[in-house]
C-alpha cells in the first residue's frame, strides 16, 4: 500500500492595518499583514495545521516584519 503524506501551504490571507505607522519609515496605513497556514496532508487532504506564518509588509518602504518583530501597536490592530 502506498501512502502519500506531506506538507502544503494553505490559502494566503491579508489584512490592512489601519491607523498603524511603520516603525521604519513612520508612514501611516501602509502595513499589510499576511497569514499563511501550512498543513500536513494525507492523499492531498489537509489533516491538521503545522504552523501559521504571519508577517507584515510596508507598501511604502517594502520592509518586512515577522511575527516576533511586531510592535504592540501592530498586535493590538490585529
Secondary structure, DSSP 8 states (H G I E B T S, - for coil): ----EEEEEEEEEEEEETT-B-TTT--BS-EEEEEEEEEEEETTEEEEEEEEEEEEEETTT--EEEGGG--HHHHHH-
